[in-house]
Amino acid sequence: MARTHPSIIRAAFAGLCPRCGARTLFAAPAELAHECANCGLNILSLERGGRFVGVVTMLLALVLILAALAVDEWLRPPLWASLLFWGHMTVGAVIFGLRFYKTMWVYHQYEESQQP
């Protein structure tokens, strides 16, 4: 019976290893672990797309800035409310964006390495 992979969003949130499914993909909120503590998969050898992380972060920043300007124009919230909301939103969005991108890249590289 073949093991099915979880959705990429679930794998990014939980940090699931592409080989065994353990929660060992990340050592920190947005930093990949060197290897899976459960099955020994060398995760860093699969993560060769790290140079594009800056591009992902800049695109995410552009989306957040445009959203902040639109919300400010539409709702006109006080400055303290904007800082409180967008500060937390930015941190959460960047961490999830990086986790999603890195998980997607590692899963893709893992599947490529399993092809004959």
Secondary structure, DSSP 8 states (H G I E B T S, - for coil): -------HHHHHHHT--TTT--S-SEEETTEE-SB-TTT--BSTTT---GGGHHHHHHHHHHHHHHHHHHHHHHH---HHHHHHHHHHHHHHHHHHHHHHHHHHHHHHHHHHHH--
